[in-house]
Amino acid sequence: MPITSRKFPRREFLAATIGASLATCAGRLMADRTGQSMPVTGEEIPELAPFDTLMTSFVEEQKVPGASLAVSHQGRLVYARGFGYSDVERQQPVQPTDLFRIASVSKPITAVAVMQLVEQGKLPLDDHVLARMNLPDEWRQQSKLDPRWEKITIRHCLQHRGGWDRAISFDPIGRPREIADTLGISFPVRPNDIIHYMLSQPLDFDPGNRTAYSNFGYLVLGRIIEVATGEPYEQYVQKQVFEKIGVTRPRLGHALENLRAKGEVRYYDPGNHTAPAIFPPQIGQTVPVQYGAENLDGYAAHGGWIASAVDLVKFADAFHNPSCCKLLSESSIKTMWERPDGLAGFDESGRPRDSYYGCGWSVRPMTEGKANQWHHGRITGTSTLLVRRYDGITWAILFNSHVNRNGEALASLIDGPLHQAANQVATWPSRELTI
């Protein structure tokens, strides 16, 4: 069964039970929906009823405030629907084009921007990042730089091989207060502040030796994009990535609720956790974690974007036909998804790993030289998943909460069942949605 991961027994159980009942329950659940409070928006496509069945049952059973699902087939958008509420208090239904914080699904976007610059000859993939970051002299003078920094390459950062391992030390994106205190700066803490702080921290392993997921490595890439282009990261990506495929609404999000973008959902934490705010004018006041206690404005290249499920599917579908992709050449696409060398792509005995992290995407080789590519994302108030399947089916699922009441990540729970729903579709629509 072609699923993105094999490490979630509960998810596989849900996949089996939900998948087995799709054919028998589709009509009943959709008929019952009119008598329930949960709204469903977007065009109903009869051939794609398995997705409706899964989403209505999942949102209700997991007590999810709201969700958005978009699906494409062979490069055509065929499904886009909203489930539940974008704003529970105001009873506003999720619309198919609503914007959500996408968290780490931002990484494939950053990776594409980097690969464009590599393709243009502006950033050799194996150049060392220190030579490309244009760091102020005083930063180096103030820092006890680990000499292994000199070995970190752009490729290493793209593949999470830069030498930072949050399981051994820490993830600096979660330490804005310590960073502000150490640097003697005021809130908010920006990406460049995090880079400044990390110059004094030792690496956790030799660069290139293995893979260890690193948000910080993508902040480094964000700075390199700005130096190479002379443009702010957000502006460059909007113009050179999204606008080239006709997508205009994605942007970097903001932590404060009053700075929500037009059409952006509200975010919910089932645990209602609070913490001191790190953004003016509420600094130090107790606020919901998702609205001012996490450093979202500092996430940028590793996890700061907001977008709709439709936007993300269009982004992923840009690579459906590599020979005529508007974003990257066929050769660059191949490089983006190729298996890294060493322990990043092979186990201790030299056997290829079942899955690996390429340049911005998780990859699982499938049949006939094809592969699944995907990325999860999760921060307080949102859980996201973007999948490109080997058989030409792509989907993006976005939730405005990150976990269910048992603390289980929503995107992980629905991963397997979405594959099951796609496998239940007997006939795919030939008509493309225009959204």
RODO-2510 file (C-alpha; in nm, 4 decimals, decimal comma):
residues 435
     n   res          X          Y          Z
     1     m     0,0000     0,0000     0,0000
     2     p     0,1648     0,3258    -0,1125
     3     i     0,1530     0,5409     0,1954
     4     t     0,3980     0,8127     0,2882
     5     s     0,5241     0,6460     0,6030
     6     r     0,5078     0,3110     0,7751
     7     k     0,5665     0,4224     1,1324
     8     f     0,2141     0,4950     1,2558
     9     p     0,0320     0,1745     1,3577
    10     r    -0,2792     0,3663     1,4666
    11     r    -0,2899     0,5426     1,1324
    12     e    -0,2673     0,2120     0,9478
    13     f    -0,5529     0,0799     1,1583
    14     l    -0,7631     0,3841     1,0699
    15     a    -0,6703     0,3436     0,7053
    16     a    -0,7909    -0,0149     0,7031
    17     t    -1,1160     0,0461     0,8871
    18     i    -1,2113     0,3644     0,7069
    19     g    -1,1003     0,2316     0,3688
    20     a    -1,3042    -0,0862     0,4101
    21     s    -1,6197     0,1100     0,4832
    22     l    -1,5911     0,3749     0,2125
    23     a    -1,7906     0,1884    -0,0503
    24     t    -2,0787     0,0996     0,1821
    25     c    -2,1000     0,4249     0,3781
    26     a    -2,0573     0,6944     0,1148
    27     g    -2,4243     0,7480     0,0376
    28     r    -2,5389     0,7233     0,3998
    29     l    -2,2878     0,9723     0,5400
    30     m    -2,3480     1,2310     0,2715
    31     a    -2,7225     1,1992     0,3153
    32     d    -2,6956     1,2359     0,6916
    33     r    -2,4823     1,5468     0,6596
    34     t    -2,7831     1,7733     0,5970
    35     g    -2,9101     1,6960     0,9458
    36     q    -2,5819     1,7789     1,1161
    37     s    -2,4249     2,1076     1,2112
    38     m    -2,0949     2,0573     1,0281
    39     p    -2,0953     2,2535     0,7009
    40     v    -1,9324     2,1292     0,3805
    41     t    -1,8443     2,3795     0,1081
    42     g    -1,7222     2,3499    -0,2485
    43     e    -1,8579     2,1568    -0,5425
    44     e    -1,9702     1,8002    -0,4811
    45     i    -1,8141     1,5641    -0,7373
    46     p    -2,0025     1,2298    -0,7349
    47     e    -1,7060     1,0281    -0,8632
    48     l    -1,4985     1,1504    -0,5676
    49     a    -1,7456     1,0578    -0,2933
    50     p    -1,4792     0,8537    -0,1071
    51     f    -1,3054     1,1800    -0,0148
    52     d    -1,6328     1,3307     0,1092
    53     t    -1,7024     1,0234     0,3182
    54     l    -1,3578     1,0221     0,4734
    55     m    -1,3502     1,3933     0,5487
    56     t    -1,6980     1,4194     0,7015
    57     s    -1,6398     1,1187     0,9248
    58     f    -1,2842     1,2223     1,0193
    59     v    -1,3705     1,5823     1,1073
    60     e    -1,6654     1,4706     1,3188
    61     e    -1,4938     1,1781     1,4922
    62     q    -1,1724     1,3674     1,5678
    63     k    -1,3607     1,6820     1,6792
    64     v    -1,1682     1,8984     1,4322
    65     p    -1,2815     2,2628     1,4038
    66     g    -1,2177     2,2825     1,0299
    67     a    -1,0295     2,1370     0,7353
    68     s    -0,9667     2,1927     0,3670
    69     l    -0,8821     1,9261     0,1100
    70     a    -0,7768     1,9753    -0,2523
    71     v    -0,6985     1,6877    -0,4904
    72     s    -0,5631     1,6750    -0,8436
    73     h    -0,5376     1,3921    -1,0942
    74     q    -0,2801     1,3877    -1,3715
    75     g    -0,2126     1,7566    -1,3271
    76     r    -0,5787     1,8677    -1,3181
    77     l    -0,7459     2,0062    -1,0051
    78     v    -1,0559     1,7897    -0,9609
    79     y    -1,1584     1,8358    -0,5962
    80     a    -1,1604     2,1293    -0,3549
    81     r    -1,3838     2,1334    -0,0479
    82     g    -1,4004     2,2814     0,2994
    83     f    -1,5264     2,0978     0,6084
    84     g    -1,6305     2,2415     0,9417
    85     y    -1,5539     2,5940     1,0552
    86     s    -1,2838     2,8458     0,9778
    87     d    -1,4158     3,0452     1,2748
    88     v    -1,6103     2,8385     1,5264
    89     e    -1,7298     3,1353     1,7318
    90     r    -1,8783     3,3098     1,4270
    91     q    -1,9928     2,9841     1,2678
    92     q    -1,8078     3,0655     0,9441
    93     p    -1,7592     2,7559     0,7262
    94     v    -1,4199     2,6684     0,5832
    95     q    -1,4097     2,7630     0,2149
    96     p    -1,1960     2,5657    -0,0343
    97     t    -0,9689     2,8662    -0,0896
    98     d    -0,9254     2,9693     0,2752
    99     l    -0,5696     3,0384     0,3865
   100     f    -0,4049     2,8264     0,6578
   101     r    -0,0675     2,8354     0,8261
   102     i     0,1144     2,5530     0,6483
   103     a     0,4110     2,5190     0,8895
   104     s     0,6874     2,2939     0,7509
   105     v     0,5138     2,2454     0,4177
   106     s     0,6956     2,5752     0,3614
   107     k     1,0204     2,3786     0,3147
   108     p     0,9480     2,2438    -0,0358
   109     i     0,8665     2,6020    -0,1384
   110     t     1,2000     2,7288    -0,0077
   111     a     1,3774     2,4361    -0,1706
   112     v     1,2326     2,5211    -0,5118
   113     a     1,3466     2,8833    -0,4751
   114     v     1,6988     2,7629    -0,3920
   115     m     1,7011     2,5150    -0,6817
   116     q     1,6023     2,7945    -0,9202
   117     l     1,9070     2,9937    -0,8127
   118     v     2,1258     2,6843    -0,8431
   119     e     1,9925     2,6314    -1,1942
   120     q     2,0715     2,9926    -1,2831
   121     g     2,4293     2,9513    -1,1665
   122     k     2,3868     3,1968    -0,8784
   123     l     2,4197     2,9338    -0,6045
   124     p     2,6346     2,6257    -0,6711
   125     l     2,4667     2,3457    -0,4805
   126     d     2,7854     2,2399    -0,3059
   127     d     2,9028     2,5903    -0,2166
   128     h     2,9651     2,6508     0,1517
   129     v     2,6913     2,8486     0,3237
   130     l     2,9280     3,0782     0,5138
   131     a     3,0562     3,2112     0,1822
   132     r     2,7002     3,2896     0,0723
   133     m     2,5442     3,4394     0,3878
   134     n     2,7198     3,7795     0,3896
   135     l     2,7394     3,7837     0,7673
   136     p     2,8382     4,1069     0,9441
   137     d     3,2004     4,1011     1,0597
   138     e     3,0985     4,1757     1,4164
   139     w     2,8832     3,8618     1,4273
   140     r     3,1854     3,6448     1,3588
   141     q     3,4009     3,8412     1,5983
   142     q     3,1445     3,8002     1,8774
   143     s     3,0902     3,4297     1,8125
   144     k     3,2884     3,1209     1,9035
   145     l     3,2323     2,9673     1,5640
   146     d     3,2465     2,5885     1,5466
   147     p     3,5103     2,5281     1,2734
   148     r     3,2780     2,2704     1,1143
   149     w     3,0566     2,5595     0,9993
   150     e     3,3122     2,6003     0,7198
   151     k     3,2083     2,2610     0,5797
   152     i     2,8288     2,3160     0,5626
   153     t     2,6984     2,3352     0,2050
   154     i     2,3716     2,4486     0,0506
   155     r     2,2966     2,0858    -0,0365
   156     h     2,3504     1,9861     0,3274
   157     c     2,0926     2,2397     0,4451
   158     l     1,8396     2,1321     0,1820
   159     q     1,8772     1,7682     0,2896
   160     h     1,8882     1,8288     0,6693
   161     r     2,2554     1,7302     0,6834
   162     g     2,4010     2,0576     0,8115
   163     g     2,5100     1,9278     1,1519
   164     w     2,2216     2,0454     1,3722
   165     d     2,0208     1,7807     1,5582
   166     r     1,7440     1,9057     1,7873
   167     a     1,7270     1,5619     1,9516
   168     i     2,0812     1,6138     2,0803
   169     s     2,0827     1,9868     2,1550
   170     f     1,7731     2,1998     2,0822
   171     d     1,5710     2,3684     1,8105
   172     p     1,6443     2,7424     1,8204
   173     i     1,3073     2,8360     1,6714
   174     g     1,1580     2,7495     2,0102
   175     r     1,3979     2,9685     2,2102
   176     p     1,3111     3,3285     2,1232
   177     r     1,3358     3,4486     2,4846
   178     e     1,6800     3,2996     2,5365
   179     i     1,7970     3,4401     2,2021
   180     a     1,6705     3,7877     2,2864
   181     d     1,8371     3,7768     2,6291
   182     t     2,1678     3,6463     2,4942
   183     l     2,1880     3,9012     2,2128
   184     g     2,0496     4,1839     2,4235
   185     i     1,7753     4,2638     2,1731
   186     s     1,4056     4,3402     2,2006
   187     f     1,1221     4,1266     2,0734
   188     p     1,0322     4,0194     1,8146
   189     v     1,3167     3,7830     1,7298
   190     r     1,3776     3,7694     1,3541
   191     p     1,5387     3,4945     1,1418
   192     n     1,8684     3,6839     1,1244
   193     d     1,8722     3,7099     1,5041
   194     i     1,8413     3,3321     1,5259
   195     i     2,1295     3,2902     1,2824
   196     h     2,3403     3,5362     1,4858
   197     y     2,2701     3,3374     1,8033
   198     m     2,3432     2,9995     1,6434
   199     l     2,6885     3,1053     1,5270
   200     s     2,8030     3,0594     1,8873
   201     q     2,6497     2,7148     1,9288
   202     p     2,8444     2,3940     1,8563
   203     l     2,7222     2,1625     1,5832
   204     d     2,5806     1,8250     1,6848
   205     f     2,7516     1,6172     1,4142
   206     d     2,9886     1,6577     1,1217
   207     p     2,8102     1,8236     0,8269
   208     g     2,7012     1,5779     0,5601
   209     n     2,7425     1,2732     0,7845
   210     r     2,3715     1,1941     0,8250
   211     t     2,0206     1,3380     0,8232
   212     a     1,8679     1,5164     1,1236
   213     y     1,5610     1,7318     1,0677
   214     s     1,6592     2,0975     1,1066
   215     n     1,4328     2,3998     1,0883
   216     f     1,7402     2,6152     1,1384
   217     g     1,9029     2,4896     0,8194
   218     y     1,6115     2,6351     0,6246
   219     l     1,6478     2,9719     0,7970
   220     v     2,0046     2,9690     0,6664
   221     l     1,8687     2,8999     0,3169
   222     g     1,6242     3,1887     0,3506
   223     r     1,9102     3,4275     0,4203
   224     i     2,1114     3,2887     0,1294
   225     i     1,8151     3,3514    -0,1032
   226     e     1,8020     3,7140     0,0105
   227     v     2,1755     3,7669    -0,0379
   228     a     2,1781     3,6008    -0,3801
   229     t     1,8762     3,7922    -0,5127
   230     g     1,8975     4,1232    -0,3279
   231     e     1,5272     4,0848    -0,2467
   232     p     1,3362     3,9976     0,0694
   233     y     1,2749     3,6232     0,0900
   234     e     0,8968     3,6569     0,0801
   235     q     0,8963     3,8908    -0,2181
   236     y     1,1307     3,6717    -0,4203
   237     v     0,9310     3,3533    -0,3588
   238     q     0,5986     3,5181    -0,4382
   239     k     0,7318     3,6497    -0,7676
   240     q     0,9554     3,3680    -0,8853
   241     v     0,7706     3,0654    -0,7500
   242     f     0,4013     3,1323    -0,6958
   243     e     0,3264     3,3933    -0,9599
   244     k     0,4918     3,1789    -1,2275
   245     i     0,2211     2,9174    -1,1757
   246     g    -0,0646     3,1675    -1,1450
   247     v    -0,0878     3,1578    -0,7641
   248     t    -0,1030     3,4955    -0,5904
   249     r    -0,2425     3,4566    -0,2370
   250     p     0,0319     3,2784    -0,0360
   251     r     0,2328     3,5012     0,1957
   252     l     0,4203     3,4849     0,5226
   253     g     0,1846     3,4677     0,8175
   254     h     0,1789     3,6601     1,1435
   255     a     0,1501     3,5369     1,4996
   256     l    -0,0964     3,7979     1,6239
   257     e    -0,4635     3,7304     1,5621
   258     n    -0,5395     4,0881     1,4601
   259     l    -0,2878     4,0514     1,1756
   260     r    -0,4693     3,7607     1,0120
   261     a    -0,4786     3,7881     0,6334
   262     k    -0,8058     3,8258     0,4455
   263     g    -0,9537     3,4789     0,4089
   264     e    -0,7293     3,3236     0,6753
   265     v    -0,8858     3,0796     0,9205
   266     r    -0,8695     3,1017     1,2987
   267     y    -0,6528     2,8475     1,4810
   268     y    -0,7501     2,6275     1,7752
   269     d    -0,5599     2,4359     2,0405
   270     p    -0,7653     2,1547     2,2011
   271     g    -0,5588     2,1984     2,5193
   272     n    -0,6142     2,5760     2,5324
   273     h    -0,2514     2,6279     2,6305
   274     t    -0,1295     2,9773     2,7131
   275     a     0,2104     3,1415     2,7568
   276     p     0,3651     3,4909     2,7810
   277     a     0,3417     3,6880     2,4559
   278     i     0,6629     3,7621     2,2650
   279     f     0,5149     4,0237     2,0305
   280     p     0,4322     4,3868     2,1038
   281     p     0,2091     4,5353     2,2272
   282     q     0,1280     4,2314     2,4456
   283     i     0,4813     4,1284     2,5469
   284     g     0,4691     3,9367     2,8738
   285     q     0,0895     3,9097     2,8842
   286     t    -0,0672     3,5639     2,8936
   287     v    -0,2012     3,4752     2,5489
   288     p    -0,3061     3,1604     2,3585
   289     v     0,0108     2,9905     2,2359
   290     q    -0,1023     3,0077     1,8732
   291     y    -0,1623     3,3825     1,8956
   292     g     0,1555     3,5463     2,0120
   293     a     0,3523     3,3011     2,2259
   294     e     0,5203     3,1190     1,9359
   295     n     0,7624     3,3042     1,7089
   296     l     0,5675     3,2555     1,3842
   297     d     0,6958     3,5785     1,2296
   298     g     1,0474     3,4371     1,2667
   299     y     0,9706     3,1065     1,0948
   300     a     0,9833     3,2389     0,7370
   301     a     1,1734     2,9962     0,5123
   302     h     1,1263     2,6904     0,7344
   303     g     0,7611     2,7244     0,8324
   304     g     0,6111     3,0711     0,7967
   305     w     0,3879     3,0572     0,4893
   306     i     0,0090     3,0693     0,4753
   307     a    -0,1649     2,9240     0,1701
   308     s    -0,4776     2,7383     0,0652
   309     a    -0,4967     2,3675    -0,0129
   310     v    -0,5687     2,4636    -0,3748
   311     d    -0,2533     2,6794    -0,3848
   312     l    -0,0404     2,3909    -0,2591
   313     v    -0,1812     2,1403    -0,5060
   314     k    -0,1115     2,3811    -0,7911
   315     f     0,2430     2,4227    -0,6605
   316     a     0,3009     2,0460    -0,6430
   317     d     0,1391     1,9919    -0,9827
   318     a     0,3934     2,2257    -1,1414
   319     f     0,6206     1,9176    -1,1430
   320     h     0,3662     1,6793    -1,2966
   321     n     0,5305     1,7027    -1,6374
   322     p     0,8985     1,7801    -1,5715
   323     s     0,9722     1,8455    -1,9383
   324     c     0,7537     2,1573    -1,9405
   325     c     0,7686     2,2739    -1,5770
   326     k     0,7451     2,6507    -1,5289
   327     l     0,9584     2,6444    -1,2142
   328     l     1,2537     2,4122    -1,2699
   329     s     1,4226     2,2189    -1,5468
   330     e     1,3808     1,8434    -1,5681
   331     s     1,7393     1,8009    -1,4494
   332     s     1,6856     2,0241    -1,1461
   333     i     1,3692     1,8367    -1,0517
   334     k     1,5601     1,5096    -1,0653
   335     t     1,8307     1,6557    -0,8421
   336     m     1,5696     1,7859    -0,5976
   337     w     1,4321     1,4359    -0,5415
   338     e     1,7424     1,2218    -0,5764
   339     r     1,8703     0,9974    -0,2973
   340     p     2,1446     1,1572    -0,0844
   341     d     2,4671     0,9681    -0,0369
   342     g     2,5976     0,8137     0,2841
   343     l     2,3820     0,7475     0,5881
   344     a     2,1259     1,0016     0,4706
   345     g     2,0201     0,7700     0,1884
   346     f     2,1552     0,4298     0,2912
   347     d     2,1625     0,2269     0,6105
   348     e     2,4746     0,1061     0,7913
   349     s     2,5041    -0,1960     0,5615
   350     g     2,4802     0,0156     0,2477
   351     r     2,1242    -0,0789     0,1562
   352     p     1,8998     0,1999     0,0218
   353     r     1,6573     0,3301     0,2838
   354     d     1,2862     0,2794     0,2147
   355     s     1,2421     0,6561     0,2303
   356     y     1,4745     0,9526     0,2575
   357     y     1,4798     1,3319     0,2599
   358     g     1,5766     1,4905    -0,0709
   359     c     1,6047     1,8642    -0,1252
   360     g     1,2968     1,9889     0,0584
   361     w     1,0813     1,6773     0,0182
   362     s     1,0485     1,3386     0,1821
   363     v     1,0750     1,0706    -0,0875
   364     r     0,9666     0,7065    -0,1032
   365     p     1,0684     0,5180    -0,4208
   366     m     0,7803     0,3120    -0,5581
   367     t     0,7459     0,1164    -0,8834
   368     e     0,9001     0,1623    -1,2287
   369     g     1,1392     0,4307    -1,1117
   370     k     0,8594     0,6477    -0,9718
   371     a     0,8242     0,7795    -0,6189
   372     n     0,5956     0,9440    -0,3672
   373     q     0,7044     1,2892    -0,2474
   374     w     0,5483     1,4592     0,0530
   375     h     0,5891     1,6912     0,3480
   376     h     0,4117     1,7266     0,6830
   377     g     0,3757     2,0445     0,8824
   378     r     0,2667     2,1125     1,2400
   379     i     0,2677     2,4051     1,4809
   380     t     0,0172     2,4934     1,7508
   381     g    -0,3164     2,5430     1,5786
   382     t    -0,2419     2,3804     1,2447
   383     s    -0,1538     2,0412     1,0971
   384     t    -0,0809     2,0048     0,7263
   385     l     0,0189     1,7516     0,4623
   386     l     0,1128     1,7821     0,0940
   387     v     0,1469     1,4583    -0,1072
   388     r     0,2534     1,3907    -0,4667
   389     r     0,1767     1,0286    -0,5377
   390     y     0,3661     0,8169    -0,7894
   391     d     0,0496     0,7533    -0,9962
   392     g    -0,0266     1,1201    -1,0676
   393     i    -0,2605     1,1898    -0,7745
   394     t    -0,1766     1,4910    -0,5568
   395     w    -0,3486     1,6289    -0,2486
   396     a    -0,3118     1,8907     0,0204
   397     i    -0,4959     1,8620     0,3508
   398     l    -0,4976     2,1522     0,5983
   399     f    -0,6458     2,1635     0,9496
   400     n    -0,6958     2,4649     1,1777
   401     s    -0,5948     2,2584     1,4805
   402     h    -0,2791     2,0542     1,5231
   403     v    -0,3957     1,7542     1,7273
   404     n    -0,7070     1,5710     1,8375
   405     r    -0,8079     1,5546     2,2026
   406     n    -0,5681     1,2628     2,2548
   407     g    -0,2736     1,4701     2,1366
   408     e    -0,2361     1,2837     1,8049
   409     a    -0,1286     1,4851     1,4985
   410     l    -0,4218     1,5212     1,2611
   411     a    -0,2216     1,5077     0,9377
   412     s    -0,0518     1,1855     1,0494
   413     l    -0,3856     1,0273     1,1384
   414     i    -0,5417     1,1038     0,8007
   415     d    -0,2381     1,0208     0,5872
   416     g    -0,3130     0,6513     0,5357
   417     p    -0,6920     0,6977     0,5021
   418     l    -0,6388     0,9547     0,2237
   419     h    -0,4445     0,6943     0,0263
   420     q    -0,7293     0,4521     0,0867
   421     a    -0,9856     0,7062    -0,0334
   422     a    -0,7859     0,7730    -0,3500
   423     n    -0,7644     0,3986    -0,4159
   424     q    -1,1443     0,3734    -0,3880
   425     v    -1,2041     0,6162    -0,6758
   426     a    -1,3130     0,4086    -0,9766
   427     t    -1,3368     0,6897    -1,2333
   428     w    -1,1557     1,0212    -1,2112
   429     p    -1,3317     1,3307    -1,3480
   430     s    -1,2039     1,4655    -1,6795
   431     r    -1,3195     1,8204    -1,5990
   432     e    -1,0772     2,0536    -1,4205
   433     l    -1,2011     2,2860    -1,1481
   434     t    -1,1309     2,6543    -1,2069
   435     i    -1,0599     2,8039    -0,8637
***
